[in-house]
Amino acid sequence: MKQKRDRYEMHKYWGKKPANNLNKLIEEYSKKGDTVLDPFSGYGVFCCEAYLLGRNVISNDLNPSANFITDQLLEQSIDISKIKKEWKTIKEEFIPYINSWYEFQYNGETVIPSAILRDKNDIPIMLKFKRNGEKKSTEITIDQKTALEFIEFEKSQEITDWYPTDSLIENSRISAKKGMTIADLFTKRTLACHARLLNLIETHSSGKELQLLKLAFTANLANCSKLVPPIKSRGPMAPGAWMTGFYIGDTYIENNVLQYFENRFNKTIKGKEDYLNFFKLNDDLFSKQERKNTYTITKDDAKHLSVPSESVDYVFTDPPYGDAVPYFEQSIIWNTWLKFTPDYDNEIVITDSKERKKGATEFELEIEEAFSEIRRVLRDSGYFSLTYHSLSGLEWKAITNACIKNGFELVDFQWLVQKSFTPRQINRLKSIKGDVLVTFQKVPSIQSKHLTNKEVKTLFLEKIEDWISASPLDTNEIFLKIMKMIFEEKIIIKEIDLLKILTANFKFTENQKWTLNDKLKLC
């Protein structure tokens, strides 16, 4: 069974959770006709699944890109035949422009490269193309004379279509350098081709179909930017994929805008058909007379929701990852092309950007405010599920404390299996893998226990020592045990970093299990 359904593969937005896991939650903690909310909706996977299961849905996100994606995901008034005809017209007009940029003479024949390897100075080094009828691509090295001729040609060209010139928010953590603009993320060729493609989309499409084409357009931007690294272990032109940040390596792969957009367009259509087919296949179960549930997309600050008190039956959310993913700063690659202006001031985030003044202290206060809003809108005894994966003292402390301080009592916890991990999870063997899913119930009284840092560290050490004395445990297993203890005993934690405690006091074995050190001391 596929991890994610086609309707959730239309865009590259981060943090999508497996639909199967969400379905189980929705059915366990709500019933048909109930109102459910996701205050940090992102792509909208939870809200889509809840809507298809007959719940009234409130999908909220402050990021305009996220709301745009969710809107296209949930829209039913899409004419697939119309959008395919529009794309045919756009493509016919786009091909001559693309060819004027990409045509390459090789051994007396004209070829159109699917990808070009360029160095950090934008000099073309290699390219690959596929002849008609051939299954395998041909890769060739570009000689210096030809490369320099192209660079001169590229410099001489004028881009006549609109494109964004906004500056990135300087942040060394995501390689957004001072003075760097959106245009700097693209070669002049891909910038020109994207600008022309958007112009043609806006010229030849209209209505809901226009918005869906723009969804495909934004989903393809990073694919045809300087942000695609080669996987050098597989070959100089083996393409990697953009995940986060704006790092441009010593070499990068410049993909053909038309070819890659068409692949993305087909994936978008496939995703939309997957969504629309649900209603066709379930006509007997959900007739138009019977299906009265609705969805609402809001763009509220999660600290100030426009939702009546005690009007929501179930809340699910995947809250901000602290400093792991500065969503708004990275979404600039989409928001600028869509001419959206995000509310950066009210984003809940930890960022290394000095100009934003969003640190750990602000994050903890704002997360607590957002969870207070969840308590306000949730009915008495209603359920609230959240996911998070970070073992950092910053995010973990903030989210855990916010749950306890707002009177949410632990009901259940489990691991969500992911299709992909964050770079942080991939690169750190000792990190937890996957997302932990925790479900709470809103209780009338708010209780908590305050311990000093030393008391909490001592408690953690004693518990971990007891557990791994019986049997070695991996990081996930220890994390779950610690979490269960904290929530059941309602402990407000301070400056505690569980991973540091583990690393300083226990041994991490080759089979990725924690065991006792010969000497255990409080660190």
SEFI-563855 format. One record per residue (C-alpha): x, y, z. Coordinates in pm, 1 decimal, m for minus. Example, Ala and Ser with C-alpha at 12.3 -4.5 7.8 and 13.67 -1.06 7.14 Angstrom:
BEGIN
((1230.0; m450.0; 780.0)) ((1367.0; m106.0; 714.0)) 
END
This chain:
BEGIN
((0.0; 0.0; 0.0)) ((128.9; 345.0; m90.9)) ((238.1; 560.3; 199.3)) ((70.5; 866.4; 53.2)) ((m218.8; 892.1; m189.9)) ((m186.7; 1070.9; m523.6)) ((m389.1; 1366.6; m396.7)) ((m112.3; 1435.6; m146.2)) ((168.5; 1425.5; m403.3)) ((62.1; 1737.3; m595.2)) ((301.7; 1970.1; m411.0)) ((627.5; 1949.5; m217.6)) ((505.5; 2122.0; 102.1)) ((669.2; 1981.9; 412.8)) ((538.7; 1763.6; 693.7)) ((266.3; 1561.9; 519.7)) ((143.0; 1282.5; 744.3)) ((28.2; 935.8; 625.0)) ((m343.4; 943.9; 544.5)) ((m406.0; 593.8; 682.3)) ((m286.9; 695.4; 1028.3)) ((m499.8; 1008.6; 1019.4)) ((m811.5; 817.9; 914.5)) ((m783.4; 601.4; 1222.8)) ((m754.8; 906.9; 1445.4)) ((m1049.5; 1081.0; 1283.6)) ((m1272.6; 776.2; 1320.9)) ((m1162.8; 707.8; 1678.4)) ((m1195.9; 1058.6; 1819.2)) ((m1483.6; 1207.5; 1617.5)) ((m1800.0; 1100.8; 1440.0)) ((m1969.6; 1195.2; 1115.5)) ((m2107.2; 1548.2; 1135.0)) ((m1859.9; 1659.8; 1403.3)) ((m1646.8; 1971.1; 1360.0)) ((m1271.8; 1916.8; 1345.3)) ((m989.0; 2169.2; 1333.6)) ((m624.4; 2180.9; 1231.4)) ((m479.1; 2519.7; 1336.2)) ((m147.2; 2452.9; 1153.2)) ((m292.1; 2276.4; 851.1)) ((0.3; 2293.0; 606.6)) ((m73.9; 2088.6; 294.8)) ((m414.5; 1992.2; 437.8)) ((m388.9; 1611.5; 457.6)) ((m576.1; 1582.4; 787.8)) ((m846.7; 1824.6; 680.0)) ((m896.2; 1649.1; 346.8)) ((m928.6; 1305.9; 506.1)) ((m1168.5; 1442.7; 769.0)) ((m1382.3; 1605.3; 500.6)) ((m1398.8; 1284.4; 298.9)) ((m1505.2; 1103.8; 616.1)) ((m1802.6; 1335.3; 660.9)) ((m1667.6; 1579.3; 919.7)) ((m1711.6; 1956.1; 911.6)) ((m1361.5; 2089.2; 866.3)) ((m1181.1; 2407.0; 967.7)) ((m840.7; 2421.0; 798.3)) ((m626.4; 2705.7; 928.2)) ((m276.9; 2822.1; 842.7)) ((m112.7; 3163.3; 852.9)) ((112.7; 3073.8; 557.7)) ((m65.8; 3181.8; 235.7)) ((110.8; 2907.3; 37.6)) ((m36.3; 2642.5; 266.8)) ((m387.3; 2783.2; 232.1)) ((m346.2; 2801.1; m145.4)) ((m245.1; 2433.6; m160.0)) ((m532.4; 2324.2; 65.9)) ((m777.7; 2525.4; m141.2)) ((m669.8; 2349.3; m461.4)) ((m671.7; 2013.2; m283.7)) ((m1030.6; 2041.8; m158.4)) ((m1180.7; 2213.5; m462.9)) ((m1434.0; 1993.4; m645.2)) ((m1534.0; 2233.1; m926.0)) ((m1246.7; 2140.7; m1155.2)) ((m1304.7; 2059.7; m1522.1)) ((m1026.9; 1811.4; m1603.7)) ((m1104.8; 1822.3; m1975.0)) ((m1083.9; 2203.8; m1977.2)) ((m750.1; 2219.6; m1795.7)) ((m596.5; 1959.7; m2027.5)) ((m706.3; 2164.3; m2331.0)) ((m562.6; 2477.9; m2174.2)) ((m232.1; 2302.7; m2110.8)) ((m221.3; 2182.5; m2472.2)) ((m256.7; 2542.9; m2592.3)) ((2.7; 2668.7; m2343.2)) ((248.8; 2395.4; m2437.8)) ((218.4; 2462.7; m2811.5)) ((301.0; 2829.0; m2756.5)) ((572.2; 2752.6; m2499.6)) ((772.8; 2500.4; m2707.3)) ((934.1; 2751.9; m2948.4)) ((1042.6; 2969.0; m2655.0)) ((1185.8; 2669.6; m2466.8)) ((1368.3; 2549.9; m2779.0)) ((1525.1; 2890.9; m2831.1)) ((1686.3; 2852.9; m2488.7)) ((1765.7; 2481.2; m2479.2)) ((1853.2; 2369.2; m2834.6)) ((2201.9; 2217.7; m2852.1)) ((2397.8; 2100.2; m3153.3)) ((2557.0; 1758.9; m3109.0)) ((2727.7; 1566.4; m3390.1)) ((2525.7; 1749.8; m3653.0)) ((2185.9; 1702.9; m3487.5)) ((1974.5; 1935.3; m3274.5)) ((1894.1; 1795.5; m2931.3)) ((1693.1; 1932.3; m2636.5)) ((1863.9; 1859.3; m2304.0)) ((1652.0; 1734.1; m2015.3)) ((1918.0; 1847.4; m1768.4)) ((2243.2; 2041.6; m1760.3)) ((2517.2; 2017.2; m1498.1)) ((2655.4; 2361.9; m1412.0)) ((2922.7; 2475.0; m1168.1)) ((2896.9; 2741.9; m898.7)) ((2988.0; 3005.4; m1159.1)) ((2696.2; 2883.0; m1374.8)) ((2930.7; 2740.1; m1640.7)) ((2770.4; 2438.8; m1818.4)) ((2980.1; 2123.2; m1770.7)) ((2766.5; 1832.5; m1892.7)) ((2420.4; 1770.2; m2029.6)) ((2192.7; 1478.4; m2096.9)) ((1923.4; 1424.9; m2355.7)) ((1708.2; 1144.7; m2489.6)) ((1645.9; 1082.0; m2857.7)) ((1299.3; 984.2; m2974.6)) ((1238.8; 614.2; m2923.6)) ((1536.1; 569.4; m2691.3)) ((1486.1; 459.1; m2332.0)) ((1827.0; 561.3; m2204.7)) ((1955.7; 916.8; m2189.3)) ((2284.2; 1017.4; m2347.1)) ((2525.3; 1216.8; m2129.8)) ((2795.4; 1432.1; m2286.1)) ((3063.6; 1671.7; m2163.6)) ((3041.8; 2029.5; m2288.2)) ((3369.5; 2168.5; m2420.8)) ((3493.5; 2500.4; m2284.2)) ((3438.8; 2692.7; m2606.8)) ((3074.7; 2585.5; m2633.8)) ((3015.0; 2654.2; m2265.4)) ((3150.9; 3008.7; m2289.8)) ((2950.9; 3074.3; m2606.8)) ((2633.8; 2978.4; m2423.1)) ((2719.8; 3198.1; m2125.1)) ((2759.0; 3496.6; m2361.1)) ((2428.0; 3408.0; m2528.0)) ((2255.9; 3380.5; m2189.1)) ((2392.3; 3717.1; m2073.0)) ((2270.9; 3887.1; m2389.0)) ((1909.9; 3774.0; m2349.4)) ((1644.7; 4000.5; m2199.7)) ((1365.0; 3862.9; m1982.9)) ((1048.6; 4046.2; m2086.1)) ((799.5; 3865.7; m1862.3)) ((737.8; 3945.0; m1494.5)) ((922.8; 3752.2; m1225.5)) ((971.8; 3819.4; m851.4)) ((1280.7; 4003.4; m733.1)) ((1213.0; 3989.6; m357.5)) ((1507.8; 3944.8; m124.2)) ((1536.3; 3632.6; 88.0)) ((1534.6; 3681.6; 463.6)) ((1897.9; 3647.3; 564.1)) ((1944.8; 3326.5; 762.5)) ((2270.8; 3129.8; 761.3)) ((2094.1; 2815.2; 886.7)) ((1907.5; 2781.7; 556.3)) ((2187.8; 2932.4; 342.1)) ((1992.2; 3250.4; 270.9)) ((2277.0; 3497.6; 227.2)) ((2262.8; 3873.4; 262.3)) ((2142.4; 4038.5; m57.8)) ((2025.4; 3708.1; m209.2)) ((1703.2; 3735.3; m411.7)) ((1447.0; 3488.7; m544.9)) ((1592.0; 3540.6; m892.5)) ((1933.4; 3426.4; m764.6)) ((1790.5; 3078.5; m705.0)) ((1754.9; 3028.3; m1081.9)) ((1976.9; 3045.9; m1384.7)) ((1881.0; 3319.3; m1628.6)) ((1750.1; 3046.6; m1859.7)) ((1519.1; 2882.9; m1604.3)) ((1413.3; 3223.4; m1470.4)) ((1314.3; 3335.5; m1820.0)) ((1133.9; 3009.4; m1893.0)) ((942.6; 3012.8; m1563.0)) ((841.8; 3374.0; m1621.2)) ((717.0; 3297.2; m1972.2)) ((535.2; 2983.4; m1855.1)) ((351.3; 3175.4; m1583.1)) ((260.3; 3443.9; m1835.8)) ((113.9; 3181.1; m2068.9)) ((m75.1; 3011.1; m1785.9)) ((m236.0; 3341.4; m1687.8)) ((m311.7; 3422.1; m2052.5)) ((m471.0; 3093.3; m2156.3)) ((m633.7; 2963.4; m1838.5)) ((m911.1; 3090.8; m1614.9)) ((m1119.9; 3009.5; m1310.4)) ((m1042.3; 2715.8; m1083.7)) ((m831.2; 2554.8; m1357.0)) ((m598.3; 2855.8; m1355.5)) ((m537.5; 2808.2; m983.2)) ((m464.6; 2437.5; m1028.4)) ((m212.1; 2517.2; m1302.3)) ((m48.5; 2763.5; m1063.8)) ((m30.8; 2488.8; m804.3)) ((162.1; 2272.8; m1053.2)) ((376.8; 2572.6; m1143.1)) ((482.7; 2645.6; m784.7)) ((536.3; 2276.4; m712.4)) ((786.7; 2266.0; m996.7)) ((988.1; 2578.9; m914.1)) ((1250.7; 2413.9; m693.8)) ((1285.8; 2125.2; m943.1)) ((1415.6; 2369.3; m1201.6)) ((1625.1; 2592.0; m977.4)) ((1988.9; 2588.6; m869.2)) ((1880.9; 2397.2; m556.1)) ((1894.2; 2050.4; m718.4)) ((2221.4; 1880.3; m620.8)) ((2375.0; 1586.8; m804.9)) ((2408.4; 1263.7; m607.6)) ((2776.5; 1228.3; m690.0)) ((2803.3; 871.3; m564.1)) ((2565.2; 771.9; m843.1)) ((2724.6; 985.0; m1111.6)) ((2782.6; 1354.5; m1184.8)) ((2434.1; 1398.2; m1330.2)) ((2232.6; 1173.9; m1099.2)) ((1967.6; 1416.5; m970.2)) ((1904.4; 1474.1; m603.5)) ((1603.7; 1661.5; m470.0)) ((1542.2; 1988.2; m292.1)) ((1425.0; 1938.5; 65.1)) ((1486.0; 2258.0; 260.3)) ((1702.1; 2569.4; 250.9)) ((1872.6; 2760.0; m28.0)) ((2216.4; 2602.4; m42.8)) ((2370.1; 2605.2; m392.2)) ((2658.5; 2359.3; m419.0)) ((2978.8; 2355.1; m623.0)) ((2771.9; 2194.1; m896.7)) ((2397.3; 2181.2; m948.9)) ((2156.7; 2031.3; m1200.6)) ((1955.9; 2269.8; m1415.0)) ((1646.4; 2082.2; m1529.8)) ((1442.6; 2153.8; m1841.9)) ((1147.0; 2371.3; m1734.9)) ((901.3; 2234.0; m1989.7)) ((981.6; 1867.9; m1939.3)) ((974.4; 1890.3; m1561.7)) ((662.7; 2107.4; m1552.2)) ((478.2; 1861.3; m1773.1)) ((569.1; 1580.1; m1531.9)) ((445.9; 1793.6; m1243.0)) ((127.1; 1885.5; m1432.0)) ((51.9; 1517.1; m1491.6)) ((111.8; 1442.9; m1123.9)) ((m121.7; 1728.0; m1029.3)) ((m395.7; 1598.6; m1258.8)) ((m348.8; 1248.1; m1120.3)) ((m381.7; 1385.0; m767.5)) ((m691.2; 1585.5; m851.9)) ((m853.6; 1286.4; m1019.7)) ((m773.9; 1076.3; m713.2)) ((m963.4; 1328.5; m498.8)) ((m1259.3; 1364.7; m735.8)) ((m1286.3; 989.6; m786.8)) ((m1354.5; 946.8; m416.0)) ((m1691.5; 1116.4; m462.6)) ((m1773.3; 915.7; m775.4)) ((m1686.8; 586.0; m605.9)) ((m1884.9; 673.7; m295.5)) ((m2201.6; 811.2; m454.3)) ((m2412.7; 547.9; m279.8)) ((m2264.2; 625.4; 60.4)) ((m2251.0; 1002.5; 18.0)) ((m2535.1; 1129.7; m195.9)) ((m2565.1; 1504.3; m244.9)) ((m2866.0; 1503.0; m13.1)) ((m2679.5; 1312.7; 258.2)) ((m2343.4; 1488.6; 232.7)) ((m2403.0; 1814.0; 416.6)) ((m2064.1; 1854.9; 576.8)) ((m1857.1; 2158.6; 484.9)) ((m1500.9; 2282.1; 488.8)) ((m1372.0; 2627.8; 574.4)) ((m1019.1; 2754.3; 505.5)) ((m903.6; 3032.1; 737.6)) ((m578.3; 3228.4; 753.7)) ((m582.1; 3316.9; 1124.0)) ((m292.3; 3365.7; 1355.6)) ((m315.4; 3041.2; 1558.6)) ((m291.1; 3252.8; 1874.4)) ((m616.4; 3429.0; 1781.7)) ((m852.3; 3190.6; 1602.6)) ((m1181.8; 3316.6; 1459.3)) ((m1355.1; 3005.3; 1592.1)) ((m1630.6; 3014.6; 1858.3)) ((m1546.7; 2876.3; 2202.5)) ((m1623.7; 2507.0; 2264.9)) ((m1744.7; 2461.8; 1904.8)) ((m1487.4; 2202.7; 1793.5)) ((m1519.7; 1830.6; 1864.6)) ((m1167.1; 1720.0; 1774.3)) ((m836.7; 1895.9; 1704.0)) ((m539.8; 1750.0; 1522.0)) ((m226.7; 1943.4; 1439.5)) ((138.3; 1916.0; 1350.2)) ((271.5; 2227.4; 1524.9)) ((573.9; 2430.6; 1410.1)) ((908.6; 2249.9; 1442.8)) ((1084.6; 2533.2; 1625.7)) ((1408.3; 2595.0; 1436.5)) ((1388.4; 2279.4; 1223.8)) ((1180.5; 2431.0; 942.8)) ((1133.1; 2810.2; 917.9)) ((826.6; 2763.3; 698.6)) ((762.0; 3121.6; 591.5)) ((1125.9; 3192.7; 508.4)) ((1144.0; 2884.1; 286.7)) ((796.1; 2927.6; 137.3)) ((920.4; 3253.3; m13.6)) ((1008.2; 3049.4; m323.5)) ((631.2; 2994.6; m371.1)) ((474.0; 3298.6; m205.1)) ((663.6; 3548.2; m420.5)) ((565.4; 3388.8; m752.0)) ((202.2; 3381.9; m630.9)) ((232.2; 3746.2; m515.4)) ((139.6; 3654.0; m159.1)) ((260.0; 3857.5; 139.8)) ((297.3; 3643.9; 454.9)) ((243.7; 3776.4; 806.5)) ((599.3; 3712.7; 924.4)) ((545.1; 3887.0; 1258.2)) ((289.2; 3634.5; 1379.6)) ((458.3; 3316.4; 1256.5)) ((538.0; 3083.7; 1547.7)) ((897.1; 2982.6; 1479.7)) ((1253.5; 2979.7; 1605.9)) ((1480.3; 3132.2; 1344.9)) ((1847.2; 3222.9; 1322.1)) ((1752.5; 3530.0; 1119.7)) ((1868.0; 3828.7; 1324.1)) ((1620.0; 4062.1; 1159.8)) ((1317.3; 3861.5; 1277.8)) ((1388.1; 3836.6; 1653.3)) ((1216.0; 3499.3; 1686.5)) ((1399.5; 3296.5; 1949.8)) ((1324.2; 3015.6; 2192.7)) ((1162.4; 3242.5; 2450.3)) ((917.8; 3388.1; 2196.9)) ((846.9; 3041.0; 2058.5)) ((754.6; 2900.1; 2398.9)) ((523.2; 3190.7; 2478.9)) ((352.2; 3176.4; 2141.1)) ((307.3; 2798.1; 2140.9)) ((144.0; 2825.9; 2482.8)) ((m89.5; 3095.8; 2347.6)) ((m179.8; 2876.5; 2047.9)) ((m252.0; 2575.7; 2270.7)) ((m461.6; 2799.0; 2497.1)) ((m669.6; 2878.2; 2188.4)) ((m705.5; 2507.3; 2118.2)) ((m838.5; 2459.1; 2470.5)) ((m1080.2; 2750.9; 2423.7)) ((m1235.2; 2624.3; 2099.2)) ((m1241.0; 2254.4; 2198.2)) ((m1556.0; 2125.6; 2367.2)) ((m1535.7; 1985.2; 2717.8)) ((m1386.5; 1633.9; 2719.9)) ((m1291.6; 1676.9; 2353.0)) ((m977.0; 1517.2; 2212.2)) ((m663.1; 1684.0; 2082.2)) ((m388.2; 1500.6; 1889.9)) ((m50.9; 1641.0; 1790.7)) ((269.8; 1518.6; 1635.5)) ((626.4; 1626.4; 1689.4)) ((967.8; 1473.7; 1639.6)) ((1229.0; 1699.6; 1792.3)) ((1433.4; 1596.9; 2093.7)) ((1578.6; 1946.5; 2120.9)) ((1516.4; 2103.1; 2458.9)) ((1376.9; 2409.9; 2281.0)) ((1082.0; 2260.1; 2090.0)) ((1021.0; 1965.8; 2319.5)) ((1004.2; 2178.3; 2631.2)) ((775.4; 2437.2; 2472.0)) ((523.1; 2192.5; 2328.2)) ((520.0; 1955.7; 2625.0)) ((476.0; 2236.1; 2877.3)) ((202.6; 2400.1; 2668.5)) ((m0.4; 2076.8; 2675.0)) ((28.4; 2038.1; 3051.8)) ((m32.9; 2406.7; 3130.7)) ((m352.6; 2404.8; 2922.9)) ((m513.3; 2107.4; 3092.1)) ((m465.2; 1832.7; 2833.4)) ((m443.1; 1486.0; 2983.2)) ((m258.4; 1202.8; 2807.5)) ((m476.6; 940.2; 2639.7)) ((m247.9; 764.0; 2392.5)) ((80.6; 789.4; 2203.8)) ((233.7; 606.0; 1908.7)) ((479.2; 644.7; 1620.7)) ((378.9; 764.4; 1275.8)) ((571.0; 593.6; 995.3)) ((702.5; 847.8; 746.9)) ((781.0; 827.8; 377.4)) ((1075.4; 1059.9; 432.7)) ((1263.4; 1212.4; 722.2)) ((1381.3; 1566.0; 785.7)) ((1751.3; 1634.6; 716.7)) ((1800.6; 1654.1; 1092.7)) ((1658.5; 1303.9; 1139.4)) ((1855.8; 1158.9; 850.9)) ((2190.6; 1301.9; 956.2)) ((2175.3; 1220.8; 1326.1)) ((2180.2; 852.0; 1411.3)) ((2089.9; 918.3; 1771.7)) ((1789.2; 1133.4; 1682.3)) ((1438.8; 995.7; 1699.5)) ((1313.2; 864.8; 1366.8)) ((962.4; 949.3; 1259.0)) ((701.6; 1155.8; 1439.2)) ((553.7; 1078.7; 1776.8)) ((174.8; 1108.6; 1784.6)) ((20.6; 1205.5; 2117.1)) ((m351.3; 1228.3; 2192.6)) ((m493.4; 1420.9; 2487.8)) ((m832.6; 1489.9; 2636.8)) ((m943.2; 1830.0; 2761.9)) ((m1005.7; 1800.7; 3136.5)) ((m1180.4; 2053.6; 3364.0)) ((m895.2; 2121.2; 3605.7)) ((m540.4; 2223.5; 3514.8)) ((m272.4; 2063.6; 3730.2)) ((106.3; 2060.9; 3704.1)) ((419.6; 1971.0; 3899.4)) ((721.5; 2203.2; 3900.2)) ((1067.5; 2050.2; 3951.5)) ((1411.7; 2204.6; 3934.8)) ((1642.3; 2119.4; 3645.8)) ((1854.1; 1904.4; 3873.8)) ((1547.9; 1715.8; 4000.2)) ((1429.8; 1648.8; 3645.9)) ((1776.3; 1533.5; 3531.2)) ((1808.5; 1304.0; 3829.9)) ((1462.8; 1161.2; 3767.3)) ((1543.0; 1102.0; 3398.8)) ((1874.3; 935.0; 3477.3)) ((1722.8; 704.2; 3738.6)) ((1437.8; 600.3; 3508.1)) ((1658.2; 548.3; 3202.7)) ((1908.8; 347.2; 3404.8)) ((1628.0; 121.4; 3531.4)) ((1487.1; 71.1; 3182.9)) ((1810.8; m8.5; 3001.2)) ((1938.0; m224.5; 3285.7)) ((1655.9; m458.4; 3194.3)) ((1712.3; m429.9; 2817.0)) ((1895.2; m193.4; 2576.3)) ((1656.7; 57.5; 2416.0)) ((1671.0; 274.8; 2106.0)) ((1611.6; 649.2; 2117.7)) ((1247.0; 617.7; 2015.6)) ((1171.5; 374.8; 2297.0)) ((1335.8; 593.1; 2561.0)) ((1164.0; 903.1; 2426.8)) ((820.3; 742.9; 2453.6)) ((882.1; 622.7; 2807.2)) ((1002.8; 967.3; 2915.4)) ((707.8; 1136.8; 2747.9)) ((457.4; 905.4; 2912.9)) ((610.2; 975.9; 3252.9)) ((610.0; 1353.5; 3200.6)) ((250.6; 1369.6; 3085.9)) ((116.0; 1127.3; 3344.7)) ((291.4; 1309.7; 3628.4)) ((227.1; 1652.8; 3466.4)) ((586.5; 1768.0; 3507.3)) ((672.3; 2116.7; 3381.3)) ((1022.7; 2085.2; 3238.2)) ((1279.9; 2363.0; 3208.8)) ((1611.2; 2365.2; 3022.3)) ((1623.8; 1990.7; 2961.5)) ((1768.3; 1827.2; 2651.2)) ((1702.8; 1454.2; 2663.3)) ((1946.8; 1375.9; 2383.1)) ((2228.9; 1551.0; 2568.9)) ((2149.2; 1353.8; 2883.9)) ((2160.8; 1028.5; 2688.2)) ((2484.1; 1116.9; 2509.3)) ((2661.6; 1232.3; 2824.0)) ((2562.1; 942.1; 3047.2)) ((2496.1; 632.6; 2838.9)) ((2660.9; 433.8; 2562.3)) ((2518.9; 427.1; 2207.7)) ((2600.1; 90.8; 2048.4)) ((2660.0; m8.1; 1686.9)) ((2311.0; m154.2; 1665.4)) ((2177.2; 189.0; 1767.6)) ((2071.4; 96.0; 2120.3)) ((2146.4; 275.6; 2444.8)) ((2320.3; 76.2; 2718.0)) ((2478.9; 152.8; 3055.0)) ((2819.5; 311.8; 3081.6)) ((3063.8; 160.3; 3330.0)) ((3036.6; 477.6; 3533.2)) ((2711.6; 669.3; 3547.8)) ((2724.5; 1029.1; 3662.1)) ((2490.2; 1325.1; 3648.8)) ((2585.0; 1548.6; 3354.0)) 
END
